[in-house]
Amino acid sequence: MKTFVPKRNEIERKWWLIDADGKILGRLATEISILLQGKRNPEFVKFMDSGDFVVVINAEKVKVTGKKLEQKKYYSHSGYPGGIRERTLKELLEKNPEDVLRKAVRGMIPKNKLGRAMFKKLKVYTGPDHPHEAQKPQEYQI
């Protein structure tokens, strides 16, 4: 018996709408990464992008447990000597709450060309409005 491998044009992608209001950041990010990779689809294969599109609204209302608001740090480096920048989760949530969720999901998907293609299917917005009404996303409960 041969292994079934779906063709690219046979893969049917769905659009999911997730409300991040009151959800815990890490648990929300794992569910999103599973949807982006397509691991819930019966025709999932590891070497092909078979995931769905995910639209996340109310990204600024995501919660974290413990003392992560003050203790969790995000680092970036400009490439120049002494160019390291350190920000706490609280600062990043105030300035750009969409990036917090994107960084959490990015760390959970593959770090290669396939992972970059999967990551492009994630749409994160602050507030309850999004421009993807034409795709008719279905509500996804977590």
N, CA, C and O atoms as a MOPAC input file, in Angstrom:
PM7 MOZYME 1SCF
protein

 N      0.84600 1    -1.17400 1     0.00000 1
 C      0.00000 1     0.00000 1     0.00000 1
 C      0.89100 1     1.23700 1     0.00000 1
 O      1.84000 1     1.31900 1     0.78000 1
 N      0.59300 1     2.19500 1    -0.86700 1
 C      1.40700 1     3.39400 1    -0.98100 1
 C      0.90900 1     4.48100 1    -0.04000 1
 O     -0.27000 1     4.53300 1     0.31000 1
 N      1.82800 1     5.34300 1     0.35900 1
 C      1.50000 1     6.45600 1     1.23300 1
 C      0.82200 1     7.55400 1     0.42700 1
 O      1.26800 1     7.90100 1    -0.66700 1
 N     -0.25500 1     8.09500 1     0.97500 1
 C     -0.98100 1     9.17400 1     0.30400 1
 C     -0.25900 1    10.48600 1     0.53800 1
 O      0.03600 1    10.84200 1     1.67900 1
 N      0.02900 1    11.21000 1    -0.53800 1
 C      0.63000 1    12.54400 1    -0.45600 1
 C     -0.26500 1    13.48600 1    -1.25800 1
 O     -0.43200 1    13.29900 1    -2.46300 1
 N     -0.84400 1    14.49900 1    -0.60200 1
 C     -1.74600 1    15.40300 1    -1.33500 1
 C     -0.96500 1    16.31500 1    -2.28800 1
 O      0.19100 1    16.65700 1    -2.04000 1
 N     -1.62500 1    16.69400 1    -3.37600 1
 C     -1.04900 1    17.66300 1    -4.29600 1
 C     -1.32900 1    19.06200 1    -3.76500 1
 O     -2.24900 1    19.25700 1    -2.97000 1
 N     -0.54000 1    20.02900 1    -4.20300 1
 C     -0.73400 1    21.39900 1    -3.71500 1
 C     -2.11300 1    21.94800 1    -4.04100 1
 O     -2.72300 1    22.63300 1    -3.22000 1
 N     -2.60700 1    21.64900 1    -5.23800 1
 C     -3.90900 1    22.19400 1    -5.61800 1
 C     -5.06900 1    21.43100 1    -4.97900 1
 O     -6.20800 1    21.89100 1    -5.05800 1
 N     -4.81900 1    20.29100 1    -4.35400 1
 C     -5.86500 1    19.52500 1    -3.68000 1
 C     -6.09100 1    19.97400 1    -2.24200 1
 O     -7.11500 1    19.64700 1    -1.64200 1
 N     -5.14300 1    20.71900 1    -1.68800 1
 C     -5.24300 1    21.13900 1    -0.28900 1
 C     -6.27800 1    22.25700 1    -0.17000 1
 O     -6.18800 1    23.28200 1    -0.84500 1
 N     -7.26100 1    22.03500 1     0.70500 1
 C     -8.29700 1    23.02500 1     0.92400 1
 C     -7.99600 1    23.77800 1     2.21800 1
 O     -7.97500 1    23.18700 1     3.29700 1
 N     -7.76700 1    25.06400 1     2.10200 1
 C     -7.40000 1    25.87600 1     3.26800 1
 C     -8.63000 1    26.58500 1     3.81700 1
 O     -9.43600 1    27.13600 1     3.06600 1
 N     -8.75900 1    26.56000 1     5.12800 1
 C     -9.86000 1    27.24700 1     5.79900 1
 C     -9.33100 1    28.53700 1     6.42100 1
 O     -8.12500 1    28.71300 1     6.59500 1
 N    -10.23900 1    29.41600 1     6.74400 1
 C     -9.91500 1    30.64900 1     7.45900 1
 C    -10.54400 1    30.55100 1     8.84600 1
 O    -11.74500 1    30.31400 1     8.97700 1
 N     -9.72000 1    30.73600 1     9.88000 1
 C    -10.18000 1    30.66600 1    11.26000 1
 C    -10.07100 1    32.03900 1    11.90400 1
 O     -9.12400 1    32.77900 1    11.63800 1
 N    -11.03400 1    32.38000 1    12.74600 1
 C    -11.04400 1    33.62900 1    13.50100 1
 C    -10.91200 1    33.28400 1    14.97800 1
 O    -11.72700 1    32.54300 1    15.52700 1
 N     -9.87300 1    33.83200 1    15.62100 1
 C     -9.62500 1    33.56300 1    17.03800 1
 C     -9.67000 1    34.87500 1    17.80000 1
 O     -9.00300 1    35.84100 1    17.42800 1
 N    -10.45700 1    34.91000 1    18.86800 1
 C    -10.52600 1    36.08200 1    19.74200 1
 C     -9.57300 1    35.84400 1    20.90600 1
 O     -9.76500 1    34.91300 1    21.68800 1
 N     -8.54300 1    36.68700 1    21.02400 1
 C     -7.51200 1    36.51100 1    22.04400 1
 C     -7.88300 1    37.14300 1    23.38400 1
 O     -7.06000 1    37.15400 1    24.30000 1
 N     -9.07900 1    37.66100 1    23.52000 1
 C     -9.49500 1    38.34800 1    24.73900 1
 C     -9.52400 1    37.37800 1    25.91900 1
 O    -10.32400 1    36.44200 1    25.94000 1
 N     -8.64400 1    37.60800 1    26.90500 1
 C     -8.60400 1    36.79900 1    28.11100 1
 C     -7.88900 1    35.47000 1    27.97800 1
 O     -7.86200 1    34.70000 1    28.93700 1
 N     -7.31200 1    35.17400 1    26.83200 1
 C     -6.59800 1    33.90700 1    26.62700 1
 C     -5.15000 1    34.03300 1    27.09100 1
 O     -4.56700 1    35.11700 1    27.03800 1
 N     -4.57300 1    32.92500 1    27.54500 1
 C     -3.18700 1    32.89600 1    27.98700 1
 C     -2.28500 1    32.81700 1    26.76400 1
 O     -2.53900 1    32.03100 1    25.85200 1
 N     -1.23900 1    33.62600 1    26.74300 1
 C     -0.38300 1    33.81000 1    25.56600 1
 C      0.19700 1    32.50500 1    25.02700 1
 O      0.07500 1    32.24000 1    23.83100 1
 N      0.81100 1    31.69800 1    25.85300 1
 C      1.46200 1    30.47900 1    25.38800 1
 C      0.49700 1    29.43900 1    24.86900 1
 O      0.75800 1    28.79500 1    23.85300 1
 N     -0.62100 1    29.27000 1    25.56200 1
 C     -1.62000 1    28.28500 1    25.13800 1
 C     -2.28700 1    28.70800 1    23.83200 1
 O     -2.61300 1    27.87000 1    22.99100 1
 N     -2.48200 1    30.00300 1    23.67500 1
 C     -3.04400 1    30.52900 1    22.43600 1
 C     -2.05900 1    30.33700 1    21.27800 1
 O     -2.45600 1    29.95900 1    20.17600 1
 N     -0.78600 1    30.59700 1    21.53300 1
 C      0.23500 1    30.46700 1    20.48400 1
 C      0.38500 1    29.02300 1    20.01600 1
 O      0.60900 1    28.79100 1    18.82800 1
 N      0.26700 1    28.04800 1    20.91600 1
 C      0.38500 1    26.65400 1    20.49200 1
 C     -0.77800 1    26.24300 1    19.59300 1
 O     -0.57600 1    25.54300 1    18.60100 1
 N     -1.98700 1    26.67200 1    19.93200 1
 C     -3.14700 1    26.35200 1    19.09100 1
 C     -3.00800 1    26.99000 1    17.71000 1
 O     -3.32600 1    26.36600 1    16.69800 1
 N     -2.53500 1    28.23100 1    17.67300 1
 C     -2.35600 1    28.92200 1    16.39700 1
 C     -1.29700 1    28.22200 1    15.55900 1
 O     -1.48300 1    28.04800 1    14.35400 1
 N     -0.18600 1    27.81700 1    16.17400 1
 C      0.88100 1    27.16100 1    15.41400 1
 C      0.42100 1    25.80800 1    14.86600 1
 O      0.82800 1    25.42200 1    13.77100 1
 N     -0.41600 1    25.08600 1    15.60500 1
 C     -0.95400 1    23.81800 1    15.12200 1
 C     -1.85200 1    24.04900 1    13.90900 1
 O     -1.80600 1    23.28200 1    12.94700 1
 N     -2.67100 1    25.10400 1    13.95100 1
 C     -3.53800 1    25.41400 1    12.81500 1
 C     -2.71700 1    25.84600 1    11.60100 1
 O     -3.02200 1    25.44800 1    10.47600 1
 N     -1.67800 1    26.65600 1    11.81600 1
 C     -0.84900 1    27.12900 1    10.70400 1
 C     -0.10600 1    25.98200 1    10.02800 1
 O      0.06900 1    25.99100 1     8.80900 1
 N      0.33100 1    24.99900 1    10.80500 1
 C      1.06900 1    23.87000 1    10.25100 1
 C      0.13700 1    22.84100 1     9.61200 1
 O      0.57800 1    22.03600 1     8.79100 1
 N     -1.14600 1    22.85700 1     9.98000 1
 C     -2.10100 1    21.91600 1     9.41500 1
 C     -2.09800 1    20.57400 1    10.10600 1
 O     -2.50100 1    19.57300 1     9.51500 1
 N     -1.65200 1    20.53400 1    11.34300 1
 C     -1.55500 1    19.25400 1    12.04200 1
 C     -2.90800 1    18.65700 1    12.40000 1
 O     -2.98200 1    17.47300 1    12.72800 1
 N     -3.97500 1    19.43700 1    12.34700 1
 C     -5.31400 1    18.91400 1    12.61700 1
 C     -5.96700 1    18.36400 1    11.34200 1
 O     -7.01700 1    17.72500 1    11.41500 1
 N     -5.35900 1    18.60400 1    10.18400 1
 C     -5.92300 1    18.13000 1     8.92200 1
 C     -5.57300 1    16.66300 1     8.69900 1
 O     -4.46000 1    16.24900 1     9.02600 1
 N     -6.47600 1    15.87500 1     8.16100 1
 C     -6.16900 1    14.46300 1     7.91300 1
 C     -5.11000 1    14.26600 1     6.83200 1
 O     -4.44500 1    13.23100 1     6.81600 1
 N     -4.93700 1    15.23000 1     5.92900 1
 C     -3.93500 1    15.07500 1     4.88800 1
 C     -2.62700 1    15.79500 1     5.24700 1
 O     -1.91800 1    16.26600 1     4.35800 1
 N     -2.30800 1    15.88000 1     6.54100 1
 C     -1.07600 1    16.52900 1     6.99400 1
 C      0.15400 1    15.72300 1     6.57700 1
 O      0.22100 1    14.51200 1     6.78700 1
 N      1.11700 1    16.41400 1     5.98800 1
 C      2.42900 1    15.84500 1     5.72400 1
 C      3.45800 1    16.84600 1     6.21800 1
 O      3.25200 1    18.05600 1     6.12200 1
 N      4.54800 1    16.35100 1     6.74000 1
 C      5.52900 1    17.17800 1     7.41200 1
 C      6.26000 1    18.12300 1     6.45500 1
 O      6.66500 1    19.21500 1     6.85200 1
 N      6.42600 1    17.71100 1     5.21300 1
 C      7.25500 1    18.45000 1     4.28000 1
 C      6.47800 1    19.37800 1     3.35900 1
 O      7.03600 1    19.90100 1     2.39500 1
 N      5.17400 1    19.59200 1     3.64900 1
 C      4.34400 1    20.42300 1     2.79000 1
 C      3.49000 1    21.35600 1     3.64500 1
 O      3.07000 1    20.99700 1     4.74500 1
 N      3.24300 1    22.53400 1     3.13600 1
 C      2.40900 1    23.49600 1     3.84300 1
 C      0.94400 1    23.15500 1     3.60000 1
 O      0.39300 1    23.48300 1     2.55000 1
 N      0.31900 1    22.50100 1     4.56600 1
 C     -1.08100 1    22.11400 1     4.43100 1
 C     -1.94700 1    22.80800 1     5.47700 1
 O     -3.05600 1    22.35900 1     5.76400 1
 N     -1.44200 1    23.90500 1     6.04800 1
 C     -2.14100 1    24.59100 1     7.12600 1
 C     -3.19500 1    25.55800 1     6.65300 1
 O     -3.36300 1    25.79500 1     5.45700 1
 N     -3.90300 1    26.11100 1     7.62000 1
 C     -4.99300 1    27.04100 1     7.36700 1
 C     -4.55000 1    28.47100 1     7.67100 1
 O     -3.48900 1    28.69800 1     8.25100 1
 N     -5.38100 1    29.42400 1     7.26900 1
 C     -5.15900 1    30.83100 1     7.58800 1
 C     -5.76500 1    31.11200 1     8.95400 1
 O     -6.81600 1    30.56900 1     9.29400 1
 N     -5.10500 1    31.95700 1     9.73900 1
 C     -5.58100 1    32.28200 1    11.08200 1
 C     -5.62300 1    33.79700 1    11.23000 1
 O     -4.62600 1    34.47600 1    10.98400 1
 N     -6.78500 1    34.33100 1    11.63500 1
 C     -6.96900 1    35.75000 1    11.91300 1
 C     -7.18700 1    35.87600 1    13.41500 1
 O     -8.11500 1    35.27900 1    13.96000 1
 N     -6.33500 1    36.65000 1    14.08800 1
 C     -6.43900 1    36.83700 1    15.52900 1
 C     -6.84800 1    38.28100 1    15.80000 1
 O     -6.21600 1    39.21500 1    15.30800 1
 N     -7.90600 1    38.45700 1    16.58400 1
 C     -8.35400 1    39.80400 1    16.95900 1
 C     -8.17600 1    39.99500 1    18.46000 1
 O     -8.01300 1    39.02500 1    19.19900 1
 N     -8.20800 1    41.23800 1    18.90400 1
 C     -8.03700 1    41.62200 1    20.31600 1
 C     -6.70100 1    41.13800 1    20.86900 1
 O     -6.64900 1    40.58200 1    21.96700 1
 N     -5.63400 1    41.34100 1    20.12700 1
 C     -4.31200 1    40.88000 1    20.55900 1
 C     -3.82000 1    41.61800 1    21.79500 1
 O     -2.99100 1    41.08900 1    22.53500 1
 N     -4.30700 1    42.81800 1    22.03200 1
 C     -3.84400 1    43.58600 1    23.18900 1
 C     -4.42900 1    43.07700 1    24.49700 1
 O     -3.95900 1    43.46500 1    25.56700 1
 N     -5.45100 1    42.21000 1    24.43900 1
 C     -6.10700 1    41.70900 1    25.64700 1
 C     -5.62000 1    40.32900 1    26.04900 1
 O     -6.27700 1    39.65700 1    26.84500 1
 N     -4.49200 1    39.89000 1    25.52400 1
 C     -3.94300 1    38.58200 1    25.86300 1
 C     -3.38300 1    38.63400 1    27.28400 1
 O     -2.90000 1    39.67800 1    27.72200 1
 N     -3.44500 1    37.51300 1    28.00400 1
 C     -2.97400 1    37.46800 1    29.39300 1
 C     -1.72100 1    36.61700 1    29.50500 1
 O     -1.45900 1    35.75800 1    28.66300 1
 N     -0.95100 1    36.86600 1    30.55600 1
 C      0.20000 1    36.03400 1    30.90200 1
 C      0.10300 1    35.70700 1    32.37600 1
 O     -0.51200 1    36.44600 1    33.14400 1
 N      0.71400 1    34.59500 1    32.77400 1
 C      0.65800 1    34.17300 1    34.16900 1
 C      1.94100 1    34.54300 1    34.87900 1
 O      2.96400 1    34.80500 1    34.24700 1
 N      1.87900 1    34.56200 1    36.18300 1
 C      3.06600 1    34.81900 1    36.98800 1
 C      3.55800 1    36.25100 1    36.85600 1
 O      2.76800 1    37.17900 1    36.68300 1
 N      4.88400 1    36.41800 1    36.94100 1
 C      5.51500 1    37.73800 1    36.88500 1
 C      6.12600 1    38.02000 1    35.51700 1
 O      7.08000 1    38.78900 1    35.39900 1
 N      5.56700 1    37.38900 1    34.48500 1
 C      6.15400 1    37.51900 1    33.15000 1
 C      6.11900 1    38.94300 1    32.61300 1
 O      6.98500 1    39.31300 1    31.82000 1
 N      5.14500 1    39.75200 1    33.02000 1
 C      5.08300 1    41.12800 1    32.52100 1
 C      6.35600 1    41.90700 1    32.83600 1
 O      6.81000 1    42.70800 1    32.02000 1
 N      6.93100 1    41.67800 1    34.00800 1
 C      8.15500 1    42.39800 1    34.38900 1
 C      9.42000 1    41.60000 1    34.09900 1
 O     10.46500 1    42.19000 1    33.82600 1
 N      9.34800 1    40.25900 1    34.15300 1
 C     10.55600 1    39.45100 1    34.07600 1
 C     10.89000 1    38.95400 1    32.67100 1
 O     12.06600 1    38.75200 1    32.36700 1
 N      9.90800 1    38.75400 1    31.81600 1
 C     10.18900 1    38.25100 1    30.46600 1
 C     10.78700 1    39.35600 1    29.62000 1
 O     10.24800 1    40.46100 1    29.54900 1
 N     11.90700 1    39.05000 1    28.97800 1
 C     12.62600 1    40.04300 1    28.18400 1
 C     12.71000 1    39.60300 1    26.73300 1
 O     12.85400 1    38.41700 1    26.43400 1
 N     12.61900 1    40.56800 1    25.84500 1
 C     12.80800 1    40.35600 1    24.41000 1
 C     14.06200 1    41.11500 1    23.99900 1
 O     14.22800 1    42.28600 1    24.34100 1
 N     14.94100 1    40.44200 1    23.26500 1
 C     16.20300 1    41.03800 1    22.85700 1
 C     16.22900 1    41.22100 1    21.34800 1
 O     15.69700 1    40.40200 1    20.59800 1
 N     16.86300 1    42.31600 1    20.91200 1
 C     17.13400 1    42.51700 1    19.49200 1
 C     18.49900 1    43.18800 1    19.38700 1
 O     18.92300 1    43.91800 1    20.28300 1
 N     19.17300 1    42.92500 1    18.27700 1
 C     20.51900 1    43.47200 1    18.09300 1
 C     20.60200 1    44.11800 1    16.72100 1
 O     20.15000 1    43.55200 1    15.72600 1
 N     21.18200 1    45.30400 1    16.67900 1
 C     21.28200 1    46.05000 1    15.42800 1
 C     22.42000 1    45.55300 1    14.54100 1
 O     22.45800 1    45.86100 1    13.34900 1
 N     23.33300 1    44.79800 1    15.10700 1
 C     24.48500 1    44.33100 1    14.34800 1
 C     25.73200 1    45.15000 1    14.63000 1
 O     26.83300 1    44.76000 1    14.23900 1
 N     25.57400 1    46.26400 1    15.29500 1
 C     26.70400 1    47.11000 1    15.65900 1
 C     27.14900 1    46.79900 1    17.08100 1
 O     26.35100 1    46.31200 1    17.88200 1
 N     28.42500 1    47.07400 1    17.41000 1
 C     28.88000 1    46.84500 1    18.78800 1
 C     28.05400 1    47.67400 1    19.77900 1
 O     27.85300 1    48.87300 1    19.58700 1
 N     27.59300 1    47.02800 1    20.81200 1
 C     26.77000 1    47.70500 1    21.81600 1
 C     25.35300 1    47.95900 1    21.34400 1
 O     24.63200 1    48.74200 1    21.96200 1
 N     24.94000 1    47.32300 1    20.27500 1
 C     23.63200 1    47.58200 1    19.68600 1
 C     22.53700 1    46.66900 1    20.16700 1
 O     21.52400 1    46.51000 1    19.48500 1
 N     22.71100 1    46.05900 1    21.33100 1
 C     21.66400 1    45.17000 1    21.83600 1
 C     20.59000 1    46.00200 1    22.53100 1
 O     20.89100 1    46.95200 1    23.25500 1
 N     19.33700 1    45.62900 1    22.29800 1
 C     18.21700 1    46.31000 1    22.91700 1
 C     17.40700 1    45.28400 1    23.68600 1
 O     17.14600 1    44.18300 1    23.20000 1
 N     17.01600 1    45.65900 1    24.88500 1
 C     16.27400 1    44.76900 1    25.77000 1
 C     14.95600 1    45.44000 1    26.14600 1
 O     14.94100 1    46.58000 1    26.61100 1
 N     13.84200 1    44.71600 1    25.93900 1
 C     12.52500 1    45.23600 1    26.29600 1
 C     11.78600 1    44.18600 1    27.10400 1
 O     11.94600 1    42.98800 1    26.87300 1
 N     10.97400 1    44.63600 1    28.05300 1
 C     10.15300 1    43.71400 1    28.81800 1
 C      8.84800 1    43.45500 1    28.06800 1
 O      8.49200 1    44.17300 1    27.13300 1
 N      8.16300 1    42.43300 1    28.49600 1
 C      6.88400 1    42.08800 1    27.88400 1
 C      5.87500 1    43.21600 1    28.06800 1
 O      5.07500 1    43.47900 1    27.17000 1
 N      5.90200 1    43.87700 1    29.20600 1
 C      4.97300 1    44.97800 1    29.47400 1
 C      5.18800 1    46.12500 1    28.49100 1
 O      4.22100 1    46.68500 1    27.97500 1
 N      6.45500 1    46.48100 1    28.22500 1
 C      6.75900 1    47.54700 1    27.27300 1
 C      6.29800 1    47.17900 1    25.86600 1
 O      5.74100 1    48.01000 1    25.14800 1
 N      6.53200 1    45.93900 1    25.48300 1
 C      6.16000 1    45.49900 1    24.14200 1
 C      4.64000 1    45.42500 1    23.98000 1
 O      4.12200 1    45.72900 1    22.90600 1
 N      3.91800 1    45.02600 1    25.03300 1
 C      2.46200 1    44.99500 1    24.97100 1
 C      1.87300 1    46.39300 1    24.84200 1
 O      0.85600 1    46.58200 1    24.17400 1
 N      2.51200 1    47.37900 1    25.48200 1
 C      2.02600 1    48.75300 1    25.38400 1
 C      2.31600 1    49.34500 1    24.00700 1
 O      1.47700 1    50.04500 1    23.44000 1
 N      3.49900 1    49.06500 1    23.47400 1
 C      3.90200 1    49.66700 1    22.19900 1
 C      3.29400 1    48.94700 1    21.00000 1
 O      2.68300 1    49.58400 1    20.14100 1
 N      3.45500 1    47.61900 1    20.93200 1
 C      2.97700 1    46.86000 1    19.78600 1
 C      2.53000 1    45.46800 1    20.23900 1
 O      3.32100 1    44.52600 1    20.18500 1
 N      1.28600 1    45.32200 1    20.68200 1
 C      0.82100 1    44.03000 1    21.19700 1
 C      0.74300 1    42.93600 1    20.14200 1
 O      0.75700 1    41.75300 1    20.48100 1
 N      0.66100 1    43.30900 1    18.87000 1
 C      0.62000 1    42.30200 1    17.81100 1
 C      1.93000 1    41.53400 1    17.73300 1
 O      1.93600 1    40.33600 1    17.45200 1
 N      3.04300 1    42.22200 1    17.98200 1
 C      4.35900 1    41.58200 1    17.90300 1
 C      4.55700 1    40.51600 1    18.97000 1
 O      5.26400 1    39.53600 1    18.73700 1
 N      3.94800 1    40.68900 1    20.12900 1
 C      4.09100 1    39.71100 1    21.21000 1
 C      3.54000 1    38.36400 1    20.76100 1
 O      4.18100 1    37.33000 1    20.94700 1
 N      2.36300 1    38.38300 1    20.17700 1
 C      1.74700 1    37.14600 1    19.71800 1
 C      2.49900 1    36.56400 1    18.51900 1
 O      2.67100 1    35.35000 1    18.41600 1
 N      2.94100 1    37.43400 1    17.62000 1
 C      3.70400 1    36.96000 1    16.45600 1
 C      5.00200 1    36.28100 1    16.88300 1
 O      5.35800 1    35.23400 1    16.34300 1
 N      5.71300 1    36.86700 1    17.84500 1
 C      6.97400 1    36.28000 1    18.30800 1
 C      6.74400 1    34.94100 1    18.99400 1
 O      7.54800 1    34.02100 1    18.84100 1
 N      5.65300 1    34.82400 1    19.75000 1
 C      5.35100 1    33.57000 1    20.42900 1
 C      5.03800 1    32.46300 1    19.41700 1
 O      5.48300 1    31.32700 1    19.58200 1
 N      4.27900 1    32.79200 1    18.37900 1
 C      3.92700 1    31.79300 1    17.36500 1
 C      5.13900 1    31.46700 1    16.50600 1
 O      5.34100 1    30.30800 1    16.14000 1
 N      5.94200 1    32.45800 1    16.18200 1
 C      7.11500 1    32.25500 1    15.32700 1
 C      8.09100 1    31.25300 1    15.94800 1
 O      8.73700 1    30.48200 1    15.24000 1
 N      8.18900 1    31.27500 1    17.27500 1
 C      9.07400 1    30.34200 1    17.94800 1
 C      8.57600 1    28.91400 1    17.94000 1
 O      9.32800 1    28.00300 1    18.28700 1
 N      7.31900 1    28.68900 1    17.55000 1
 C      6.72200 1    27.35200 1    17.60200 1
 C      6.55800 1    26.69600 1    16.24300 1
 O      6.08300 1    25.56300 1    16.16400 1
 N      6.93900 1    27.37900 1    15.17000 1
 C      6.84500 1    26.77700 1    13.84200 1
 C      8.25300 1    26.54500 1    13.30500 1
 O      9.20400 1    27.11700 1    13.83900 1
 N      8.41800 1    25.73300 1    12.27800 1
 C      9.75400 1    25.40500 1    11.77500 1
 C     10.54800 1    26.64100 1    11.35400 1
 O      9.98700 1    27.62200 1    10.86700 1
 N     11.86500 1    26.57100 1    11.55200 1
 C     12.74900 1    27.68800 1    11.21500 1
 C     13.38900 1    27.43900 1     9.85100 1
 O     14.60500 1    27.27600 1     9.75600 1
 N     12.57900 1    27.41100 1     8.80000 1
 C     13.08300 1    27.20000 1     7.45000 1
 C     12.12300 1    27.85700 1     6.46100 1
 O     11.22900 1    28.60100 1     6.86400 1
 N     12.30300 1    27.59000 1     5.19400 1
 C     11.47200 1    28.20300 1     4.15600 1
 C      9.99900 1    27.82400 1     4.32300 1
 O      9.11000 1    28.64400 1     4.09200 1
 N      9.75400 1    26.59700 1     4.71800 1
 C      8.38900 1    26.13600 1     4.93200 1
 C      7.73600 1    26.89000 1     6.09900 1
 O      6.56800 1    27.27200 1     6.02200 1
 N      8.49200 1    27.09800 1     7.17000 1
 C      7.97800 1    27.82800 1     8.32100 1
 C      7.66400 1    29.27400 1     7.98900 1
 O      6.68900 1    29.83000 1     8.49600 1
 N      8.48500 1    29.89500 1     7.13600 1
 C      8.21400 1    31.27300 1     6.72200 1
 C      6.93800 1    31.36000 1     5.89800 1
 O      6.19000 1    32.33200 1     6.01100 1
 N      6.68500 1    30.35200 1     5.07000 1
 C      5.44300 1    30.32100 1     4.29100 1
 C      4.24000 1    30.14200 1     5.20700 1
 O      3.19300 1    30.75000 1     4.98200 1
 N      4.38000 1    29.31700 1     6.23500 1
 C      3.29400 1    29.11100 1     7.18700 1
 C      3.01100 1    30.39300 1     7.96700 1
 O      1.85600 1    30.73400 1     8.22300 1
 N      4.06800 1    31.09000 1     8.33600 1
 C      3.93700 1    32.28000 1     9.16500 1
 C      3.21500 1    33.40900 1     8.42700 1
 O      2.58400 1    34.25400 1     9.06200 1
 N      3.30100 1    33.43300 1     7.10700 1
 C      2.63400 1    34.47400 1     6.32600 1
 C      1.11600 1    34.33600 1     6.36900 1
 O      0.40400 1    35.27900 1     6.02300 1
 N      0.60900 1    33.17200 1     6.78900 1
 C     -0.82700 1    32.95300 1     6.85800 1
 C     -1.42800 1    33.41300 1     8.18300 1
 O     -2.62700 1    33.25100 1     8.41000 1
 N     -0.59800 1    33.98900 1     9.06300 1
 C     -1.07700 1    34.50300 1    10.34300 1
 C     -1.35300 1    35.99500 1    10.22100 1
 O     -0.48100 1    36.75500 1     9.80000 1
 N     -2.55100 1    36.41800 1    10.58400 1
 C     -2.95600 1    37.82000 1    10.55300 1
 C     -3.37200 1    38.21100 1    11.96400 1
 O     -4.32200 1    37.64800 1    12.50900 1
 N     -2.66500 1    39.17600 1    12.56400 1
 C     -2.92100 1    39.57700 1    13.94200 1
 C     -3.35000 1    41.03900 1    13.96000 1
 O     -2.73100 1    41.87900 1    13.30700 1
 N     -4.42600 1    41.34700 1    14.71900 1
 C     -4.94900 1    42.71100 1    14.79200 1
 C     -5.29100 1    43.07500 1    16.23200 1
 O     -5.75300 1    42.23700 1    17.00600 1
 N     -5.05800 1    44.33200 1    16.57400 1
 C     -5.53600 1    44.84700 1    17.85000 1
 C     -6.95600 1    45.33200 1    17.62200 1
 O     -7.25300 1    45.92700 1    16.58600 1
 N     -7.81100 1    45.08800 1    18.56000 1
 C     -9.20600 1    45.48000 1    18.40100 1
 C    -10.01900 1    44.38800 1    17.72200 1
 O     -9.46800 1    43.40400 1    17.22900 1
 N    -11.34100 1    44.57400 1    17.70200 1
 C    -12.21900 1    43.53300 1    17.17000 1
 C    -12.41300 1    43.56900 1    15.65400 1
 O    -13.08100 1    42.69200 1    15.10700 1
 N    -11.85000 1    44.55500 1    14.96700 1
 C    -12.06400 1    44.67600 1    13.52500 1
 C    -10.90500 1    44.07300 1    12.74100 1
 O     -9.75100 1    44.12800 1    13.16700 1
 N    -11.23600 1    43.48900 1    11.57400 1
 C    -10.21700 1    42.94100 1    10.68100 1
 C    -10.70700 1    43.04700 1     9.24300 1
 O    -11.91500 1    43.04700 1     9.01000 1
 N     -9.79700 1    43.13700 1     8.27000 1
 C    -10.20900 1    43.32200 1     6.86900 1
 C    -10.44200 1    42.01700 1     6.10000 1
 O    -10.37200 1    42.02700 1     4.87100 1
 N    -10.71100 1    40.91400 1     6.76600 1
 C    -10.82900 1    39.62100 1     6.09600 1
 C    -12.25500 1    39.07100 1     6.14200 1
 O    -12.45400 1    37.85800 1     6.19300 1
 N    -13.23900 1    39.96200 1     6.12400 1
 C    -14.63400 1    39.52000 1     6.14600 1
 C    -15.01100 1    38.78300 1     4.86900 1
 O    -15.87300 1    37.90500 1     4.90300 1
 N    -14.38300 1    39.12100 1     3.74000 1
 C    -14.71500 1    38.49100 1     2.46700 1
 C    -14.37000 1    37.00100 1     2.46400 1
 O    -15.00000 1    36.22400 1     1.74600 1
 N    -13.38000 1    36.59600 1     3.25600 1
 C    -12.98000 1    35.18100 1     3.32200 1
 C    -13.88100 1    34.35600 1     4.22100 1
 O    -13.76500 1    33.13100 1     4.25600 1
 N    -14.77800 1    35.00800 1     4.95000 1
 C    -15.73200 1    34.36800 1     5.86100 1
 C    -15.03700 1    33.42600 1     6.83400 1
 O    -15.26400 1    32.21700 1     6.78900 1
 N    -14.18200 1    33.96800 1     7.72600 1
 C    -13.50800 1    33.08600 1     8.68000 1
 C    -14.48300 1    32.50500 1     9.70500 1
 O    -15.41400 1    33.17200 1    10.15600 1
 N    -14.23800 1    31.23800 1    10.05700 1
 C    -15.07200 1    30.56400 1    11.05200 1
 C    -14.49800 1    30.81400 1    12.44200 1
 O    -13.28200 1    30.90500 1    12.61300 1
 N    -15.36600 1    30.92300 1    13.41400 1
 C    -14.94400 1    31.12200 1    14.80700 1
 C    -14.27100 1    29.84600 1    15.31200 1
 O    -14.81100 1    28.75200 1    15.15000 1
 N    -13.10100 1    29.98600 1    15.91900 1
 C    -12.37600 1    28.84800 1    16.47800 1
 C    -12.34200 1    28.99500 1    17.98900 1
 O    -11.83400 1    29.99200 1    18.50000 1
 N    -12.87100 1    28.02400 1    18.70700 1
 C    -12.93600 1    28.07500 1    20.16800 1
 C    -11.71600 1    27.40800 1    20.79000 1
 O    -11.32600 1    26.31000 1    20.39400 1
 N    -11.12900 1    28.07300 1    21.75200 1
 C     -9.96600 1    27.52700 1    22.47500 1
 C    -10.37000 1    27.33300 1    23.92000 1
 O     -9.56100 1    26.88300 1    24.73200 1

